[in-house]
Amino acid sequence: MTAPEHVLRDDYRRGADWVAHCRCGFTTVRRDRPSCVAMLYKHTIDAARDTSCPTPHKKGHGTAEEAEAALGRFLRRQRPGARPTRIYLCQCRKWHTTKSPARPDHGVAA
């Protein structure tokens, strides 16, 4: 089994600053140890994100039915503001909800 690439390798004090190293080579320097280690863990979280999706902030649903159910939940909410109106299959192969109208160059909306 290989070791994870993004893991806190070490942290130490250098003068008035704290330094933390990731196993991948990333380094962060901060004035206090908690924020130094927190920045390194933020790096590990960012590195683990799926970058193949152009909208990683949106929830990805495995099937069209799951996305339709999520769309129904949005529409039943009694909250003001824009709500999603349709679902679409993303290039990441997951289904998302959107409030944007279908673009004609992308075929028929689901």
GROMACS elastic network, one bead per residue, 0.5 to 0.9 nm:
[ bonds ]
;  ai    aj funct       b0    kb
    2     5     6  0.87008   500
    3     6     6  0.89405   500
    3     7     6  0.87945   500
    4     7     6  0.64380   500
    4    23     6  0.81357   500
    5    22     6  0.80436   500
    5    23     6  0.58111   500
    5    24     6  0.55121   500
    5    44     6  0.88974   500
    6     9     6  0.86825   500
    6    22     6  0.58847   500
    6    23     6  0.56374   500
    6    24     6  0.57684   500
    6    25     6  0.87984   500
    6    26     6  0.87151   500
    6    41     6  0.86417   500
    6    43     6  0.80546   500
    6    44     6  0.53689   500
    6    45     6  0.87317   500
    6    47     6  0.75440   500
    6    48     6  0.83920   500
    7    21     6  0.84371   500
    7    22     6  0.53810   500
    7    23     6  0.54998   500
    7    24     6  0.77607   500
    7    40     6  0.84952   500
    7    41     6  0.79598   500
    7    44     6  0.69326   500
    8    11     6  0.77126   500
    8    20     6  0.71282   500
    8    21     6  0.60050   500
    8    23     6  0.62949   500
    8    37     6  0.80155   500
    8    40     6  0.71004   500
    8    41     6  0.76203   500
    8    44     6  0.86829   500
    9    20     6  0.75445   500
    9    21     6  0.54654   500
    9    22     6  0.51332   500
    9    23     6  0.51995   500
    9    24     6  0.88324   500
   10    19     6  0.82400   500
   10    20     6  0.57936   500
   10    21     6  0.55078   500
   10    22     6  0.73565   500
   10    23     6  0.85548   500
   11    18     6  0.69808   500
   11    19     6  0.54113   500
   11    21     6  0.63239   500
   11    33     6  0.81528   500
   11    36     6  0.84197   500
   11    37     6  0.76408   500
   12    17     6  0.86017   500
   12    18     6  0.57103   500
   12    19     6  0.54712   500
   12    20     6  0.66881   500
   12    33     6  0.83433   500
   13    16     6  0.71237   500
   13    17     6  0.58543   500
   13    19     6  0.61990   500
   13    20     6  0.89606   500
   13    33     6  0.82148   500
   14    17     6  0.53134   500
   14    18     6  0.58955   500
   14    19     6  0.67860   500
   15    18     6  0.79477   500
   16    30     6  0.89976   500
   16    31     6  0.65765   500
   16    32     6  0.85198   500
   17    29     6  0.65101   500
   17    30     6  0.56307   500
   17    32     6  0.66373   500
   17    33     6  0.81317   500
   17    36     6  0.89233   500
   18    28     6  0.82499   500
   18    29     6  0.55876   500
   18    30     6  0.53759   500
   18    31     6  0.58796   500
   18    32     6  0.59871   500
   18    33     6  0.55697   500
   18    35     6  0.89794   500
   18    36     6  0.63381   500
   18    37     6  0.87276   500
   19    27     6  0.69913   500
   19    28     6  0.57884   500
   19    30     6  0.66957   500
   19    31     6  0.88243   500
   19    33     6  0.79178   500
   19    36     6  0.66487   500
   19    37     6  0.83250   500
   20    26     6  0.84062   500
   20    27     6  0.56908   500
   20    28     6  0.54277   500
   20    29     6  0.65727   500
   20    30     6  0.86888   500
   20    33     6  0.85308   500
   20    36     6  0.63294   500
   20    37     6  0.62568   500
   20    39     6  0.86860   500
   20    40     6  0.66898   500
   21    24     6  0.82034   500
   21    25     6  0.64761   500
   21    26     6  0.58536   500
   21    28     6  0.67012   500
   21    37     6  0.89268   500
   21    40     6  0.73697   500
   22    25     6  0.54191   500
   22    26     6  0.51334   500
   22    27     6  0.63134   500
   22    28     6  0.86866   500
   22    40     6  0.68994   500
   22    41     6  0.88173   500
   22    43     6  0.85972   500
   22    44     6  0.82053   500
   23    26     6  0.73356   500
   26    40     6  0.79750   500
   26    43     6  0.81387   500
   27    40     6  0.74494   500
   28    36     6  0.63414   500
   28    37     6  0.81327   500
   28    39     6  0.68218   500
   28    40     6  0.64092   500
   29    32     6  0.87716   500
   29    33     6  0.89997   500
   29    35     6  0.89887   500
   29    36     6  0.59896   500
   29    39     6  0.87081   500
   30    33     6  0.70488   500
   30    34     6  0.87930   500
   30    35     6  0.65220   500
   30    37     6  0.87107   500
   30    39     6  0.85934   500
   31    35     6  0.77485   500
   31    36     6  0.73996   500
   32    35     6  0.58349   500
   32    36     6  0.62479   500
   32    37     6  0.88618   500
   33    37     6  0.61080   500
   33    38     6  0.84020   500
   34    37     6  0.53406   500
   34    38     6  0.60022   500
   34    39     6  0.86307   500
   35    39     6  0.60554   500
   35    40     6  0.85965   500
   36    39     6  0.53050   500
   36    40     6  0.65053   500
   36    41     6  0.88793   500
   37    40     6  0.50648   500
   37    41     6  0.62786   500
   37    42     6  0.86082   500
   38    41     6  0.50975   500
   38    42     6  0.61128   500
   38    43     6  0.86198   500
   39    43     6  0.62906   500
   39    44     6  0.88306   500
   40    44     6  0.65086   500
   40    45     6  0.88679   500
   41    45     6  0.62891   500
   41    46     6  0.85762   500
   42    45     6  0.51081   500
   42    46     6  0.61156   500
   42    47     6  0.85023   500
   43    46     6  0.50897   500
   43    47     6  0.60095   500
   43    48     6  0.85921   500
   44    47     6  0.50871   500
   44    48     6  0.62406   500
   44    49     6  0.89398   500
   45    48     6  0.51726   500
   45    49     6  0.65808   500
   46    49     6  0.54110   500
   46    50     6  0.88786   500
   47    50     6  0.83093   500
   47    51     6  0.88188   500
   48    51     6  0.86210   500
   49    52     6  0.89503   500
   49    56     6  0.79823   500
   50    53     6  0.65503   500
   50    56     6  0.70921   500
   50    92     6  0.89536   500
   51    54     6  0.73689   500
   51    55     6  0.89157   500
   51    56     6  0.71576   500
   52    55     6  0.88885   500
   52    56     6  0.82267   500
   52    91     6  0.78594   500
   52    92     6  0.59395   500
   53    56     6  0.53929   500
   53    90     6  0.74303   500
   53    91     6  0.66589   500
   53    92     6  0.50100   500
   53    93     6  0.86452   500
   53    94     6  0.87950   500
   54    57     6  0.88489   500
   54    90     6  0.82232   500
   54    91     6  0.78386   500
   54    92     6  0.79265   500
   55    58     6  0.57549   500
   55    59     6  0.87699   500
   55    90     6  0.86732   500
   55    96     6  0.89915   500
   56    59     6  0.74307   500
   56    60     6  0.81781   500
   58    96     6  0.67457   500
   58    97     6  0.79344   500
   59    94     6  0.88285   500
   59    95     6  0.83018   500
   59    96     6  0.64246   500
   59    97     6  0.81083   500
   60    67     6  0.80978   500
   60    90     6  0.86672   500
   60    92     6  0.87509   500
   60    93     6  0.87276   500
   60    94     6  0.52025   500
   60    95     6  0.54976   500
   60    96     6  0.54299   500
   60    97     6  0.85111   500
   61    64     6  0.72653   500
   61    65     6  0.85781   500
   61    66     6  0.58917   500
   61    67     6  0.55447   500
   61    70     6  0.86938   500
   61    94     6  0.54605   500
   61    96     6  0.62969   500
   61    97     6  0.88843   500
   62    65     6  0.84658   500
   62    66     6  0.67585   500
   62    67     6  0.78061   500
   62    93     6  0.80692   500
   62    94     6  0.54537   500
   62    95     6  0.62741   500
   63    66     6  0.52968   500
   63    67     6  0.64969   500
   63    68     6  0.87168   500
   63    94     6  0.71423   500
   63    95     6  0.63304   500
   64    67     6  0.50536   500
   64    68     6  0.60702   500
   64    69     6  0.85989   500
   64    87     6  0.75659   500
   64    88     6  0.80831   500
   64    89     6  0.79550   500
   64    94     6  0.85335   500
   64    95     6  0.60833   500
   64    96     6  0.86371   500
   64   110     6  0.82516   500
   65    69     6  0.61761   500
   65    70     6  0.86373   500
   66    69     6  0.51021   500
   66    70     6  0.62830   500
   66    71     6  0.86409   500
   66    95     6  0.82204   500
   67    70     6  0.50251   500
   67    71     6  0.61292   500
   67    72     6  0.86239   500
   67    86     6  0.89525   500
   67    87     6  0.64697   500
   67    88     6  0.85637   500
   67    95     6  0.60518   500
   67    96     6  0.63769   500
   67    97     6  0.65647   500
   68    72     6  0.62088   500
   68    73     6  0.87074   500
   68    86     6  0.80265   500
   68    87     6  0.68981   500
   68    97     6  0.81592   500
   69    72     6  0.50379   500
   69    73     6  0.63384   500
   69    74     6  0.87712   500
   70    73     6  0.50438   500
   70    74     6  0.63077   500
   70    75     6  0.87165   500
   70    97     6  0.78518   500
   71    74     6  0.51236   500
   71    75     6  0.62863   500
   71    76     6  0.87610   500
   71    83     6  0.86038   500
   71    84     6  0.65682   500
   71    85     6  0.71777   500
   71    86     6  0.71857   500
   71    87     6  0.75726   500
   71    97     6  0.65746   500
   71    98     6  0.88565   500
   72    75     6  0.51062   500
   72    76     6  0.62503   500
   72    77     6  0.88773   500
   73    76     6  0.52195   500
   73    77     6  0.65414   500
   74    77     6  0.54793   500
   74    78     6  0.88330   500
   74    83     6  0.65979   500
   74    84     6  0.70881   500
   75    78     6  0.80858   500
   75    83     6  0.68553   500
   75    84     6  0.76989   500
   75    85     6  0.82139   500
   76    79     6  0.89194   500
   77    80     6  0.87596   500
   80    83     6  0.85683   500
   82    99     6  0.70259   500
   83    98     6  0.78080   500
   83    99     6  0.58692   500
   84    87     6  0.79847   500
   84    97     6  0.58220   500
   84   100     6  0.75580   500
   85    97     6  0.73234   500
   85    98     6  0.61619   500
   85   100     6  0.75103   500
   85   101     6  0.79426   500
   86    96     6  0.85891   500
   86    97     6  0.57977   500
   86    98     6  0.57492   500
   86    99     6  0.66599   500
   86   100     6  0.79977   500
   86   101     6  0.78820   500
   86   102     6  0.82979   500
   86   109     6  0.74747   500
   86   110     6  0.69976   500
   87    95     6  0.66484   500
   87    96     6  0.55680   500
   87    98     6  0.61120   500
   87    99     6  0.87621   500
   87   109     6  0.73714   500
   87   110     6  0.58450   500
   88    94     6  0.84568   500
   88    95     6  0.55813   500
   88    96     6  0.55807   500
   88    97     6  0.64726   500
   88    98     6  0.76365   500
   88   102     6  0.87186   500
   88   109     6  0.65789   500
   88   110     6  0.57390   500
   89    92     6  0.80885   500
   89    93     6  0.62642   500
   89    94     6  0.58563   500
   89    96     6  0.65136   500
   89   110     6  0.78976   500
   90    93     6  0.54041   500
   90    94     6  0.55831   500
   90    95     6  0.59443   500
   90    96     6  0.67997   500
   91    94     6  0.74373   500
   92    95     6  0.85355   500
   98   101     6  0.79865   500
  100   103     6  0.85273   500
  101   109     6  0.85666   500
  102   105     6  0.86736   500
  102   106     6  0.74306   500
  102   107     6  0.81151   500
  102   108     6  0.74278   500
  102   109     6  0.56925   500
  102   110     6  0.89918   500
  103   106     6  0.55789   500
  103   107     6  0.73923   500
  103   108     6  0.84446   500
  103   109     6  0.81812   500
  104   107     6  0.58844   500
  104   108     6  0.74996   500
  104   109     6  0.89121   500
  105   108     6  0.89298   500
  106   109     6  0.79035   500
